[in-house]
Amino acid sequence: MATMEIEFKFCIPADRLKAVEAALRRGTVVRTRLQARYFDTADQQLAAHGMVLRLRKEGRRWVQTVKATGDNALHRLEHNVDLGAASATPDIDPQRHQGTPVGDRLTQLLADGGAPLVERQSTDIVRLTRDVRVSGPGGAIVEMALDVGKVVAHAGTPEQRESPVCELELELKRGDVQGLVSLSRRWSQQHGLWFSTVSKAERGARLLAAQDIVPAVKAEAPRFATQHPDGRAIQQAVVASCLAQMLPNASEIAAGSTDEEQIHQLRIGIRRLRTALRELAGLDVASGLFDAGEWEPPLVDAFRALGALRDREQVVKLAQPQLRDAGAPDFDPLAGDDTAARGPSPGDAVRAPAFQSVLVSLIGFTAAGSAEAAPTHNAEEAPETPSVPAPMSADDAYRLLRKRLQHLHKQAVRDGARFESLDTESQHRVRKRLKRLRYLAEFIAPLFDAEGKSSSAAERYLKHLRPAQDALGEFNDEAVALALYREAAARDGRAWFAVGWFSARHAVHAKTCRKALGGIEEAPRFWKKGD
């Protein structure tokens, strides 16, 4: 059966497992042992293209499955073939999936690569499943599955490695995706769960590669399903783009990673998301998620917690060589600084219930309208979905986006003309507004490419912003450094050299920022008709 799978997956802290299982058992549960073998080419072509091919024994029956990533964080293409009960393990056969969208993708990928399939890893899982009916306007039938077990690589060899599995999956079986979202939020909040993007197949691949840290995920442009999307579709595509950067990095950090680049990229993703939610709110007023009162505080708290120590460390790394060349005494301004001890760790910040709640809600928002993709066994039983106002038309949406870009552009030019006379906080706001201008331009550039404007037009505009971005970035780093060394001066008098040095440079750098911002005025505005 070919389906579009819509599900959430959460990691369960070890000390919460008993409570989660007890809560699940308040309804009727089915216990099944799942023993799976995963296949790929030796050079992992399937994994590289977001595909999984597995053969799994479910109780006494064997099922062959192929999965592939869908168009957002909730969607996965899937095709299952029930092979029945067998005394011997069946052979893997990709042709069993032929004629389905995901099967045809698999066939083409294997044909292009030409490499044979080999078994890569295995899993041994005990699964408890329970169907839950979510009542109300966003009603749904959701299958909850508690998986406890292990992933094994190099089984039966001296190099055998294992990784424990302890996770809760919630899959939409029928009804409204918002029913799935509301149930997922409730369970994640009650039990301290965090959203995970790491599949069992990926766990096995990491074991095979002895890989403890994976590369950070960087931002990519939104993918719009049509050439002229309406307001809601624009919002969904842009938020999905932000989440595609945030979720993998957040998943790693929540699991314990302290990798600097993952933290940095998550902070960039949060900045981009806040810009999207702020600047695109008018495209669909019916979207309650674009109410700043709900999403702003958790995102700000996480952003600040993730940057509390990193910003200070990065500034010191940049400042120390310059100060040393200027003849400053050897001195560590972070010695005795208890900033890290006073705040939450990166993992705590990401696992915070309020932050996880925002992630779950926004993931659901990107999938809204896709509930019909879930298999419906009886259409008459599907809950009614209340009517909502129609989203803004494509023409009106483009008009509003032009207006927002033009407003931010003019504001940047106006800020530049008076930059030197602004107070410190106002100068910092100029930098944040310029980031919003840049992110909004990056978000909607593909829309204007579709209108016939070349991508180079948007690239030329963004190129004009870079000198101002660089100047404001350096100016901000030195402002942070000045404040940091002033704090340190209360502990060690050697910090006064740096205070004087950065203070003397302040006026010169403010002038540099004014000139760089002035260059934005001549930037070719790709969103203007006729330009």
C-alpha positions in Angstrom: 0.0 0.0 0.0 1.4 3.4 -1.0 0.8 6.2 1.5 1.9 9.7 2.4 3.0 9.2 6.0 2.4 12.2 8.4 4.0 11.7 11.8 5.9 13.3 14.7 8.7 11.5 16.4 10.0 12.4 19.9 12.9 11.2 21.9 12.1 10.2 25.5 14.4 11.0 28.4 15.4 7.8 30.2 13.9 9.0 33.4 10.5 9.6 31.7 10.1 6.2 30.0 8.1 4.6 32.8 5.7 7.5 32.9 5.2 7.5 29.1 4.6 3.8 29.0 2.1 4.0 31.9 0.2 6.8 30.2 0.1 4.8 26.9 -1.2 1.8 28.7 -4.3 3.7 30.0 -5.8 2.6 26.7 -5.7 -0.6 24.7 -2.2 -1.3 23.5 -0.8 -4.0 21.2 2.7 -5.3 21.8 4.8 -6.3 18.7 8.5 -7.3 18.3 10.0 -5.6 15.2 13.2 -7.0 13.8 14.4 -5.1 10.8 17.3 -5.3 8.3 18.2 -2.1 6.4 19.7 -2.2 2.9 21.7 0.4 0.9 24.5 0.5 -1.6 28.0 0.3 -0.3 28.4 4.0 -0.9 25.1 4.8 0.8 23.3 6.2 -2.3 19.8 5.7 -0.7 20.7 7.5 2.5 22.3 10.3 0.5 18.9 10.8 -1.3 16.8 10.6 1.8 15.5 7.0 1.1 15.2 3.9 3.3 14.7 0.3 2.2 14.1 -2.2 4.9 12.8 -5.8 5.5 11.1 -6.2 8.8 9.6 -9.1 10.8 6.5 -7.8 12.5 5.5 -10.5 14.9 5.4 -13.5 12.6 4.9 -11.6 9.3 7.5 -10.1 7.0 7.0 -6.6 5.5 9.2 -4.9 2.9 9.1 -1.1 3.1 10.6 1.8 1.1 10.4 5.4 2.5 11.5 8.7 1.1 11.5 12.3 2.4 8.4 14.3 1.5 7.9 18.0 1.0 8.1 19.1 4.7 9.2 17.9 8.2 6.0 15.8 8.7 5.7 14.2 5.3 7.3 10.9 4.2 6.4 8.8 1.1 6.0 5.2 2.0 5.2 1.9 0.3 4.7 -1.4 2.2 4.5 -4.9 0.8 3.2 -7.6 3.1 5.2 -10.8 2.4 3.2 -13.0 4.8 4.6 -15.5 7.4 7.8 -17.3 6.4 10.1 -19.7 8.2 13.1 -18.2 6.3 14.1 -14.6 5.9 12.9 -13.4 2.4 15.3 -11.8 0.0 15.2 -8.0 -0.5 13.6 -7.1 -3.9 13.2 -3.5 -5.0 10.9 -4.5 -7.8 8.2 -5.1 -5.2 7.7 -1.4 -5.1 7.5 -0.8 -8.8 4.6 1.4 -10.1 4.4 3.6 -7.0 5.9 7.1 -6.8 8.5 6.1 -4.1 9.2 2.8 -5.8 9.9 4.4 -9.1 12.2 6.8 -7.4 14.0 3.9 -5.8 14.3 2.0 -9.2 15.7 5.1 -10.9 18.2 5.7 -8.2 19.5 2.1 -8.2 19.7 2.1 -12.0 21.7 5.4 -12.1 24.2 4.1 -9.5 24.5 0.6 -10.7 25.7 -0.7 -7.4 24.2 -3.7 -5.7 22.3 -3.6 -2.4 24.0 -4.8 0.8 22.7 -5.1 4.4 23.9 -2.1 6.3 22.4 -2.4 9.8 19.6 -3.9 11.8 17.2 -3.1 14.6 15.5 -5.0 17.4 12.5 -3.1 18.8 9.6 -3.8 21.1 6.7 -1.6 20.0 3.6 -0.7 22.0 0.8 0.8 19.8 -2.4 2.5 20.7 -5.0 4.3 18.6 -6.2 7.6 20.1 -9.2 9.6 19.0 -8.7 13.3 19.2 -12.1 15.1 19.5 -13.0 18.6 18.7 -12.8 20.8 15.5 -9.3 19.4 14.7 -10.5 15.8 15.3 -8.3 12.9 14.2 -7.4 9.2 14.7 -3.7 9.0 15.7 -1.6 5.9 16.2 0.8 6.2 19.0 3.8 3.9 19.0 6.4 3.5 21.8 9.6 2.0 20.5 12.2 0.7 22.9 15.2 -1.4 21.7 18.4 -0.9 19.8 20.1 -0.3 16.5 23.0 -2.6 15.6 25.8 -2.1 13.1 28.4 -4.7 12.1 26.3 -7.3 13.9 28.2 -10.5 14.9 31.7 -8.9 14.2 34.4 -7.5 16.5 33.4 -4.1 15.3 29.7 -4.4 16.4 28.3 -1.2 17.7 24.9 -0.5 19.3 22.7 2.5 19.9 19.7 2.5 22.2 16.3 3.5 20.9 13.7 5.1 23.2 11.2 7.2 21.2 7.5 7.9 20.7 5.9 8.2 17.3 2.5 9.7 16.6 1.1 9.0 13.1 -2.0 10.5 11.6 -4.3 7.7 10.5 -7.4 9.7 9.7 -8.7 13.3 10.0 -7.2 16.7 10.5 -3.4 17.2 10.9 -4.2 19.7 13.7 -5.6 16.9 15.7 -2.2 15.2 15.4 -0.5 18.5 16.4 -2.6 19.1 19.5 -2.0 15.5 20.8 1.7 15.8 20.0 2.0 19.0 21.9 0.2 17.6 24.9 2.4 14.5 25.2 5.6 16.4 24.6 4.7 19.0 27.3 3.6 16.4 29.8 6.6 14.2 29.5 9.5 16.4 28.5 9.9 14.9 25.0 11.8 16.6 22.2 11.2 16.4 18.4 13.8 14.3 16.6 14.7 14.2 13.0 17.1 11.2 13.3 15.6 8.0 11.9 16.6 4.5 13.0 18.3 4.0 9.6 20.3 7.2 10.1 21.3 6.0 13.6 22.7 2.8 12.0 24.5 4.8 9.3 26.2 6.9 12.0 27.2 3.7 13.9 28.7 2.3 10.7 30.7 5.5 10.2 31.6 5.8 13.9 30.2 9.3 13.5 29.5 11.2 16.8 28.9 14.7 15.3 27.2 15.4 12.0 27.7 18.5 9.9 25.4 21.5 10.8 22.5 22.1 8.4 22.5 25.5 6.7 19.7 27.6 5.2 18.3 26.9 1.8 15.8 28.9 -0.3 12.1 28.1 0.1 10.6 25.7 -2.4 7.2 26.9 -3.7 4.9 24.3 -5.1 3.4 26.5 -7.8 4.7 29.5 -9.8 2.1 31.9 -8.2 1.3 30.7 -4.7 -1.3 32.4 -2.6 -0.6 34.0 0.8 -1.0 30.8 2.9 1.2 28.8 0.5 3.9 31.4 0.7 3.8 31.4 4.5 4.0 27.6 4.6 6.9 27.3 2.1 9.0 30.0 3.9 8.3 28.5 7.4 9.1 25.1 6.1 12.4 26.4 4.8 13.3 27.9 8.2 12.3 24.6 9.9 14.4 22.6 7.5 17.5 24.4 8.9 16.3 24.5 12.5 15.0 21.0 13.2 18.1 18.9 12.4 20.3 21.2 14.4 17.9 21.4 17.3 17.5 17.7 17.2 21.3 17.2 17.6 21.6 19.8 20.4 18.6 18.4 22.3 20.3 15.0 22.2 23.4 16.5 23.9 25.6 18.0 21.1 27.5 21.2 22.0 28.9 21.6 18.4 29.5 25.3 17.9 28.4 25.3 14.2 25.1 23.5 15.0 24.4 26.1 17.7 25.3 28.9 15.3 23.1 27.5 12.5 20.2 27.0 14.8 20.4 30.6 15.9 20.5 31.8 12.3 17.4 29.6 11.7 15.6 31.2 14.6 16.4 34.7 13.2 15.1 33.7 9.8 11.9 32.2 11.4 11.3 35.3 13.5 11.6 37.4 10.3 9.2 35.1 8.4 6.6 35.2 11.2 6.9 38.9 11.5 7.0 40.0 7.9 4.6 37.5 6.4 1.9 37.8 9.0 -0.4 39.8 6.7 -0.5 37.2 4.0 -3.0 35.1 5.9 -4.7 36.8 8.8 -6.6 33.5 9.7 -3.3 32.0 10.7 -3.2 32.2 14.5 0.4 31.0 14.6 1.5 34.4 13.3 0.4 36.1 16.5 3.7 37.3 18.1 2.4 36.8 21.6 2.5 33.0 21.1 5.8 32.4 19.3 8.0 35.4 20.1 8.9 34.8 23.8 10.0 31.1 23.4 12.1 31.9 20.3 13.7 34.9 21.9 14.5 32.9 25.1 16.1 30.0 23.1 18.1 32.5 20.9 19.5 34.3 23.9 20.3 31.2 25.8 22.1 29.6 22.8 24.1 32.8 22.3 24.9 33.8 25.9 28.3 32.1 26.0 29.0 31.7 22.3 28.8 35.4 21.5 31.2 36.3 24.2 33.7 33.6 23.3 33.6 34.6 19.6 34.1 38.2 20.4 37.1 37.4 22.5 38.6 35.2 19.8 38.4 38.1 17.4 39.5 40.8 19.8 42.5 39.2 21.5 44.8 39.2 18.4 44.0 42.8 17.7 44.6 43.9 21.3 47.8 41.9 21.4 49.1 43.7 18.3 48.1 47.0 19.9 50.3 46.2 23.0 47.6 45.2 25.4 48.6 43.2 28.5 47.9 39.5 28.3 44.5 39.0 29.9 41.5 36.7 29.6 38.3 38.7 30.1 36.2 35.5 30.5 38.2 34.3 33.5 35.8 34.4 36.4 32.9 35.0 34.1 29.9 32.8 35.3 27.6 33.6 32.4 27.5 29.9 31.3 26.8 28.7 34.8 24.0 31.2 35.3 22.1 30.2 32.2 20.7 27.0 30.7 22.9 24.7 28.7 22.2 24.6 24.9 20.4 21.3 25.3 18.2 22.6 28.1 17.3 25.6 26.0 16.2 23.5 23.1 14.4 20.9 25.2 12.5 23.6 27.0 8.7 22.8 26.7 7.8 26.3 25.4 10.4 26.0 22.6 9.3 22.5 21.7 5.7 23.6 21.6 6.5 26.3 19.1 8.3 23.8 16.9 5.5 21.3 17.0 2.9 24.0 16.2 4.9 25.4 13.3 5.6 22.0 11.8 1.9 21.4 11.9 1.3 24.7 10.2 3.5 23.7 7.3 1.4 20.5 6.8 -2.0 22.1 7.2 -4.3 21.3 4.3 -2.5 18.0 3.8 -4.7 15.8 6.0 -6.4 14.4 2.9 -3.0 12.8 2.1 -3.4 10.5 5.1 -5.3 7.3 4.3 -9.0 7.6 5.0 -10.8 4.3 5.6 -14.3 5.7 5.9 -14.9 9.2 4.6 -18.2 9.5 6.5 -16.3 9.1 9.8 -13.9 11.9 9.1 -14.4 14.9 11.5 -15.7 18.1 10.0 -13.2 20.9 9.6 -14.5 24.4 10.4 -14.4 26.8 7.5 -11.7 29.5 7.6 -11.3 32.7 5.6 -9.6 32.3 2.3 -5.9 33.2 2.2 -4.7 36.3 0.3 -4.6 35.9 -3.4 -1.3 35.6 -5.2 -1.6 39.1 -6.7 -2.4 40.7 -3.4 0.3 38.7 -1.7 2.9 39.9 -4.1 1.7 43.4 -3.7 2.1 43.2 0.1 5.6 41.6 -0.2 6.7 44.5 -2.5 5.4 46.9 0.1 7.2 45.2 3.0 10.5 45.1 1.1 10.2 48.7 0.0 9.5 49.7 3.6 12.5 47.9 5.0 14.7 49.2 2.1 13.8 52.8 2.8 14.2 52.3 6.5 17.8 51.0 6.0 18.6 54.0 3.9 17.1 56.4 6.4 18.9 54.7 9.3 22.2 55.0 7.5 21.9 58.8 7.1 21.6 59.3 10.9 23.5 56.3 12.2 26.3 58.2 13.9 23.7 60.2 16.0 21.8 57.2 17.2 22.2 55.8 20.7 23.7 52.3 21.1 20.4 50.4 21.3 19.1 52.2 18.2 22.2 51.3 16.3 21.7 47.7 17.3 18.2 47.8 16.0 19.5 49.1 12.6 21.5 45.9 12.3 18.5 43.7 13.2 16.3 45.5 10.6 19.0 45.0 8.0 19.0 41.3 8.7 15.2 41.3 8.3 15.6 43.0 4.9 18.1 40.4 3.8 16.1 37.4 5.0 12.9 38.7 3.5 14.7 39.3 0.2 16.1 35.8 0.2 12.7 34.3 1.0 10.8 35.8 -1.8 13.5 36.1 -4.5 12.3 32.7 -6.1 8.8 34.2 -6.5 10.1 37.1 -8.6 12.3 34.7 -10.5 9.1 33.0 -11.5 7.7 36.3 -12.7 10.5 36.4 -15.3 13.1 38.4 -13.4 16.5 36.6 -13.4 17.9 35.3 -10.2 20.9 37.5 -10.8 18.7 40.6 -10.1 18.1 39.4 -6.5 21.7 38.4 -6.2 22.8 41.8 -7.2 20.6 43.4 -4.6 21.8 41.1 -1.9 25.4 41.9 -2.9 24.7 45.6 -2.3 23.7 44.7 1.2 26.8 42.8 2.2 29.2 45.8 2.8 26.6 47.2 5.3 26.1 43.8 6.9 29.8 43.3 7.3 30.3 46.8 8.7 27.4 46.5 11.2 28.6 43.1 12.2 32.1 44.3 13.1 30.6 47.4 14.8 28.3 45.1 16.9 31.2 42.8 17.8 33.3 45.7 19.1 30.3 47.1 21.0 29.9 43.6 22.7 33.7 43.5 23.3 33.6 47.0 24.9 30.8 46.0 27.3 32.6 42.7 28.1 35.9 44.3 29.0 34.1 47.0 31.0 32.6 44.1 33.1 36.0 42.5 33.4 37.6 45.7 34.5 35.7 45.4 37.8 37.6 42.1 38.4 41.0 43.0 36.8 42.5 46.4 36.0 44.3 45.1 32.9 40.9 45.2 31.1 41.0 49.0 31.0 43.5 49.0 28.1 40.9 47.2 26.0 38.1 49.6 27.2 40.1 52.6 26.0 41.1 51.0 22.8 37.6 50.0 21.7 36.2 53.4 22.9 38.6 55.2 20.6 37.6 53.2 17.6 33.9 53.6 18.1 33.4 56.9 16.2 35.4 55.7 13.3 33.5 52.5 12.9 30.1 54.3 13.2 31.2 56.5 10.3 32.1 53.4 8.3 28.6 52.0 9.0 26.9 55.2 7.8 28.8 55.1 4.5 28.1 51.4 4.0 24.4 51.8 4.7 24.3 54.8 2.3 25.4 52.4 -0.5 22.1 50.5 -0.2 20.2 53.4 -1.7 21.6 52.7 -5.2 20.9 48.9 -5.0 18.7 47.6 -7.9 15.4 46.7 -6.3 14.5 43.4 -7.9 10.9 43.5 -6.6 10.0 46.7 -8.4 8.1 46.3 -11.7 10.0 47.7 -14.6 13.4 47.6 -12.9 
